[in-house]
Amino acid sequence: MWMYLGLLAALFLGLHNLCKKHAVQGNEVFPVLLGTVSSGFLFIAAFYGFSVFYPDYALEHGYNFQNISLQTHGFIFIKSVIMASSWILAYQALKHLPITIVTPIRSAGPFFTFIGAILIYQEKPNTLQWLGFFLIIFSVMLYSKIGKKEGINFKRNKWIFAIIGATFLGASSGLYDKFLIQNLSLNPQTLQFWFCLYTILILLVILSITWFPYAEKRKAFKFRWSIIAVGILLQAADYFYFKALQDPDALIMLLSAIKRSQILIAVVVGGLVFKEQNKRKKLVPLAGIMIGVFLILYSN
């Protein structure tokens, strides 16, 4: 069952990435990020408010919110710091790079998760899983050669390093999620509510220095419907992802790989919507990534 929940998370993540590309085009990154996280928080907060006034109904239908200790709040705050840093880097990179380059690099996330799952959680890959792992690495390297044809030098472009950093931090957060969900027994909605709240506070501090004091930057900001859509789609994806992690049999390295199937939406649909270059050539490494994901998923 957890694999199907992972596929649902991938579907919403793919749609989320398309909306995110639309939201950041010609826009300041930080206010867009604040808007997306805030809209997602308001979406979750509506359920939180309902659970306060109708606790029995919320408990019966599985979206009750837990009372958590101060120490647990601290653990959630750490996740907020990790993901805020990852998102800031990712949004900056997405603003300056084609989505058909950014999304495949983000697909490298399972590499870091794969290693972390072995070292931290002692998850043991078999031969097919290793084969899928290296096939994905090779495919991402092939993307770098295609990117150079679009004027993107993977060794000198700072936005490439930004998206790699974002990918590493995102993978670290994924490993941390398993600890929060399984070791601390947090349910998805409780984790989402406090995580979003703390992330908003972090972003408000950053914007109070980099954006709010500057009238020109505030006037240049363009509100778009996609900002709200990004927040809601991300919360839907996270909910299904956290629900999958609640299953004690769920393997984080496989779940992380399943989520990478989102790139099918981003590369095929996104390439058509945003009219990006070399779409056909990008289908070759895309196929390699998808086969690698398939090998990892069905290796058992």
C-alpha positions in Angstrom: 0.0 0.0 0.0 2.8 2.4 0.8 4.1 2.2 -2.8 0.8 3.4 -4.1 0.8 6.3 -1.7 4.3 7.1 -3.0 3.0 7.2 -6.5 0.2 9.6 -5.4 2.9 11.8 -3.9 4.8 11.7 -7.1 1.8 12.8 -9.1 1.2 15.8 -6.9 4.9 16.7 -6.9 5.0 16.6 -10.7 2.1 19.1 -10.9 3.7 21.1 -8.1 6.9 21.5 -10.1 5.0 22.8 -13.1 3.2 25.4 -11.1 6.4 26.4 -9.3 8.2 27.1 -12.6 5.2 29.4 -13.5 5.3 31.1 -10.1 9.0 32.1 -10.1 9.3 33.3 -13.7 10.2 37.0 -13.5 9.5 37.1 -9.8 11.5 37.5 -6.6 12.2 34.1 -5.1 11.7 34.7 -1.4 8.2 36.2 -1.5 7.1 33.5 -3.9 8.4 30.9 -1.5 6.7 32.6 1.5 3.4 32.7 -0.5 3.6 29.0 -1.4 4.4 27.9 2.1 1.8 30.2 3.6 -1.0 29.0 1.2 -0.1 25.4 2.1 -0.1 26.2 5.8 -3.6 27.9 5.5 -4.8 24.7 3.8 -3.6 22.5 6.7 -4.7 25.1 9.3 -8.3 24.8 8.1 -8.2 21.1 9.1 -6.5 22.1 12.4 -9.3 24.5 13.2 -11.9 21.9 12.4 -10.2 19.4 14.7 -10.3 22.0 17.5 -14.0 22.6 17.3 -15.0 19.0 16.3 -12.3 16.8 17.9 -14.4 13.6 17.9 -15.2 13.9 14.2 -11.6 14.6 13.3 -10.4 11.6 15.3 -13.0 9.4 13.7 -11.9 10.4 10.2 -8.2 10.2 10.8 -7.0 13.8 10.8 -6.6 14.6 14.5 -3.6 16.7 15.5 -1.3 15.5 18.3 -0.2 17.4 21.4 3.6 17.2 21.2 6.5 18.0 23.6 8.9 20.9 23.4 11.7 18.5 22.4 9.5 17.3 19.5 8.9 20.9 18.4 12.7 21.3 18.3 13.1 18.3 16.0 10.4 19.7 13.7 12.2 23.1 13.7 15.4 21.4 12.5 13.4 20.0 9.6 12.1 23.5 8.8 15.7 24.9 8.7 16.8 22.1 6.4 13.9 22.4 4.0 13.9 26.2 4.0 17.5 26.1 2.9 16.8 23.5 0.3 13.8 25.4 -1.1 15.7 28.7 -1.3 18.4 27.1 -3.3 16.0 25.2 -5.5 13.8 28.2 -6.3 16.8 30.4 -7.2 18.0 27.6 -9.5 14.6 27.1 -11.1 14.3 30.8 -11.8 17.5 30.7 -13.9 17.5 27.2 -15.4 15.2 25.2 -17.6 12.8 22.9 -15.8 13.9 20.0 -18.0 17.4 20.5 -16.5 16.5 21.2 -12.9 14.0 18.4 -12.4 16.4 15.6 -13.6 19.1 16.9 -11.3 16.6 16.9 -8.5 16.1 13.2 -9.4 19.5 12.6 -7.9 17.9 12.9 -4.5 17.5 9.1 -4.2 21.3 8.7 -4.6 21.9 10.5 -1.3 18.8 8.9 0.3 20.0 5.5 -0.9 23.4 5.9 0.8 21.8 7.3 4.0 19.3 4.5 4.1 22.1 1.9 4.1 24.3 3.7 6.6 21.6 5.0 9.0 18.7 2.6 8.7 20.7 -0.5 7.5 18.4 -1.0 4.5 20.0 -3.6 2.3 19.8 -3.2 -1.5 20.0 -6.2 -3.8 21.7 -6.5 -7.2 18.9 -5.0 -9.2 18.6 -2.1 -6.8 22.3 -1.3 -7.3 21.9 -1.6 -11.0 19.1 0.9 -11.0 21.1 3.2 -8.7 24.0 3.4 -11.1 21.7 3.7 -14.2 20.2 6.8 -12.7 23.6 8.3 -12.0 24.6 7.7 -15.6 21.4 9.2 -16.9 21.9 12.4 -14.8 25.5 12.7 -16.2 24.0 12.5 -19.7 21.7 15.4 -18.9 24.7 17.5 -18.1 25.9 17.1 -21.7 22.6 18.1 -23.1 22.5 21.1 -20.7 25.7 22.4 -22.3 23.9 22.7 -25.6 21.5 25.2 -24.0 24.5 27.3 -22.8 24.6 25.8 -19.4 28.1 24.8 -18.2 27.6 22.4 -15.4 31.1 23.2 -13.9 30.8 27.0 -14.0 27.1 27.8 -13.6 26.4 28.7 -10.0 22.8 27.7 -10.3 23.8 24.1 -11.0 25.6 24.1 -7.7 22.6 25.6 -6.1 20.3 22.9 -7.3 22.8 20.2 -6.3 22.9 21.7 -2.8 19.1 21.8 -2.7 19.0 18.2 -3.7 21.4 17.1 -1.0 19.5 19.0 1.7 16.2 17.6 0.4 17.5 14.1 0.6 18.7 14.7 4.1 15.2 15.9 5.0 13.8 12.7 3.5 16.0 10.6 5.8 15.0 12.8 8.7 11.3 12.3 7.9 11.6 8.6 8.6 12.9 9.4 12.1 10.1 11.9 12.7 7.3 9.7 11.5 8.5 6.3 12.8 10.7 7.0 15.8 8.7 10.0 17.2 5.3 8.6 16.0 4.2 11.9 14.5 1.1 11.7 12.2 1.3 13.5 8.8 -1.0 16.4 9.6 0.7 17.3 12.9 4.2 17.3 11.2 2.9 19.3 8.3 1.2 22.0 10.5 4.2 22.8 12.7 6.7 22.4 9.9 4.9 24.9 7.7 4.5 27.4 10.7 8.2 27.3 11.6 9.2 27.6 7.9 7.1 30.7 7.5 8.8 32.3 10.6 12.2 31.5 9.1 11.2 33.1 5.8 9.8 36.2 7.5 13.1 36.8 9.1 14.9 36.4 5.8 12.4 38.7 4.0 12.6 41.3 6.7 16.2 41.8 5.7 16.2 41.1 1.9 12.8 42.2 0.6 10.4 44.1 2.9 12.7 47.2 3.3 13.0 47.7 -0.5 10.0 49.3 -2.1 11.2 48.6 -5.7 11.4 44.8 -5.0 7.9 44.9 -3.4 6.4 46.6 -6.4 8.1 44.2 -8.8 6.5 41.2 -7.2 3.7 39.6 -9.3 1.1 37.6 -7.5 0.0 34.6 -9.6 -2.6 31.8 -9.0 0.2 29.3 -9.3 1.7 30.5 -6.0 -1.4 29.2 -4.1 -1.5 26.0 -6.3 2.2 25.2 -5.4 1.4 25.3 -1.7 -1.7 23.2 -1.8 -0.1 20.6 -4.2 2.9 20.3 -2.0 0.8 19.7 1.1 -1.1 17.0 -0.8 2.1 15.3 -1.9 3.7 15.5 1.6 0.5 14.0 3.1 0.6 10.9 1.0 4.4 10.7 1.4 4.1 10.8 5.2 1.3 8.4 5.2 3.5 5.9 3.3 6.3 6.4 5.8 3.9 5.4 8.6 4.0 1.9 7.3 6.7 0.1 9.3 7.6 -1.9 6.2 8.2 1.2 4.0 11.8 1.5 2.8 12.9 5.2 2.5 15.3 4.5 -0.3 12.6 2.9 -2.4 10.0 5.5 -1.5 12.4 8.2 -2.5 12.9 6.5 -5.9 9.2 6.2 -6.5 8.8 9.9 -6.0 11.2 10.5 -8.8 8.6 9.3 -11.3 7.3 12.9 -11.0 10.0 13.9 -13.6 7.8 12.3 -16.4 5.3 15.1 -15.9 7.9 17.8 -15.5 10.0 16.9 -18.6 7.3 15.9 -21.0 4.5 18.3 -20.0 6.8 21.0 -18.7 8.9 20.9 -21.9 5.8 21.5 -24.0 4.3 24.2 -21.8 7.5 26.2 -21.3 8.8 25.6 -24.9 12.2 24.5 -23.7 14.9 23.1 -26.0 16.2 19.6 -26.8 13.0 17.9 -25.5 13.5 14.8 -27.7 17.2 14.4 -26.6 16.2 14.7 -23.0 13.8 11.8 -23.4 16.8 9.4 -23.7 18.3 10.1 -20.2 14.7 10.4 -18.9 14.1 6.8 -20.1 17.3 5.8 -18.3 16.1 7.4 -15.0 12.7 5.8 -15.3 14.2 2.3 -16.0 16.5 2.8 -13.0 13.5 3.7 -10.8 11.7 0.7 -12.2 14.6 -1.6 -11.3 14.7 -0.3 -7.7 10.9 -0.5 -7.3 10.4 -4.0 -8.6 13.7 -5.6 -7.6 11.9 -7.6 -4.9 
